[in-house]
């Protein structure tokens, strides 16, 4: 038995030494497979662990949460519950609504079963329980009742499995091509007593010898590439407000999974053609009836018309190889289609973002500070913010929501002519959702109408007194702190779209007071100082169908009693315009100054306009790089398949072209055939992609109401062309190397085995 193993091993080594071109194809395929699987596994693991760390840093590591009036005995019940690993009172969130207990479980996968049991055991309603849905979803734990669970990690795993499947096809093709060339050889071995098991053992030995070192090398290079990508993303995150940098990590489980995945991919890819080859009968193998050929000649009218007899022969050759080329055709088409659509999508997205954000608010802000959980009335650093050096203008404001009750006769004639408020808004106006303290249930109340009054949503912008007086002066309104300025406009959605909005007056000017109501229907009447269609320079997007009111802080303090109006948001904003607005260094210094003023007393988030634009561009570039990288991976799979197919079928193609030469075709004609085949393989993705891309882009432009000419002026033609030319170049290189080798055979050598068929 040992002698037989040594004999087959010696035979395998001899074959590898004398058939380097076929072996190189397998080595490259195994190397690429190991590299890509190692790179993607490591990268996706770091994406996952970074996402988990970010969620825990922002929201905590709790998995379930109970909010209720709990006694000490009930807390003991929670801690002693069978699946509870840790339970602690959240002092920060506990308050009037009750004690908040954060819980983690020994087996989180049972949380959606155990939490209802725990709540029932405590005698509480189901609404007392809350789940950390986002964190649980990152562990692939989803609420069974959720029809649309978060699928980010599932997406990562799906991409990895798809890549693995594609790599199996690629390596399988490389092994299949190599083994196909040896059918005749193994047929002779089978005829003199070699068993199918021995043939499979020989082929698997060759697989181990050829793929051992490339797999190890590809695995290590994949790790290094993932480290480089994570480092680049961390450097980018340092310059993006609110982004988190994470250290590179690699878990032993990832190592085990990656190595197993690589090993199974390579072995499975080799085992399939080996199994098929070992099951051929000696007669079939010796006659080589599985040699690639077109059993039924088919006419190729387009190629024949364009290139003559060479086109006809090239078309037949491609049809004969269509099964072997299926992986490359699919990979190249998907990669080019995906790359083109990604570039077009981000181009459209960039145009839209530029119009709706950067260009729209270009003059509205330079530095913006968001002061978390602080009311404007309680903010005691306003004077210091106003006196910051290098600041030309500072506005401090807060936002609130209420309901305005307006007389129907006060509605503008333009709005009435269009059918009234509901005709513009398209549906009845609704108040924002409110939380009832007793039941903890979310309710929605529809804004109703009385005979003489109509209720509409009101958005309030509360300005510091100094800024409000300046706004009054700018609009020619008598200055005072006892009234409001109404932004008298509403979007005419009937005669314009959201991209290019047209506005009409909301109210007839002349109404002296406006009635505001809280969610509890309490009323406060405030004087109207004036009407305007010009908004203050703030980085704010106002509701399309809301009545926007600008009020001074002094007035707000008199009406903002929770029992009357209330409805204010929790954060306060500081908007700063710089003296030198186009200098990044100045804005960065201004950003540091406002941070110094606010100190550690407030939780703040500060950003500046120029850095925000740069960070946005870098973030988009990062997204494009990742998605573009996946497209490049698909392209590499297709190109590797082309190389393995071209270099692996040298023997069969050599005999094919020898027959053509024997009947009078010239070497120039054969080169023309190779060129036609390469052109068809590389041209097919282009022909499929162009109409699909045009249709998809046309749909996106129509849906976003953008001007098509604006997209045409910015479409990244050169980038798409470079990507396509790279595909074309590699396909051409594969066929050039194959043609050079095939055309180097002598006619007698190529036809030598024909006597055996």
Buried (B, 14 or more C-beta within 10 A) or exposed (E): EEEEEEEBBEBBEEBBEEBEBBBBBBBBBBBBBBBBBBBBBBBBBBBBBBBBBBBBEEEBBBBBBBBBEBEEEBBEBBBEBEBBEEBBBBEEBBEEEBBBBBBBBEEBEBBBEBBEEBBEEBEBEEEBBBBBBBBBBBEEBBEEEEEEBBEEBEEBBEBBEEBBEBBBBBBBBBBBBBBBBBBBBBBEBBEEEBEBEBBBBBBBBBBBBBBEEBBBBBBEBBBEBBBEBBEEBBEBBEEBEEBBBBEBEBEEEBBEBBBEBBEEBBBEBBBBBBEBBBEBEBEBBBBBEEBBEBEEEEEBEEBBEEBEEBBBBBBBBBBBBEEBBEBBBBBBBBBBBBBBBBBBBBBBBBBBBBBEBBEEBEEBBBBBBBBEEBBBBEBEBBEBBBEBEBBEBBBBBBBBBBBBBBBBEBBBEBBBEBEEBEEBBEEEBEBEEBEEEEEBEEEEEEBEBEEEBBBBBBBBBBBBBBBBBBBBEEBEBEEBBEBBBBBBBBBBBEEBEEEEEEBBBBBBEEBEEBBBBBBEEBEBEBEBBBBBEEBBBBBBEBBBBBBBBBBBBBBBEBBBEEEBBBBBEEBBBBBBBBEBBEBBEBBBBBBEBBBEBBEEEBEBEBBBBBBBBBBBEBBBEBEBBBBBBBBBBBBBBBBBBBBBBBBBBBBBBBBBBBBBBEEEBEEEBBBBBBBBBBBBBBEBBBEBBEEEBEEBBEEBBEEBEBEEEBBEEEBBEEBBEEBBEEBBEBBBBBBBBBBEBBBEBEEEEBBEEEEEE
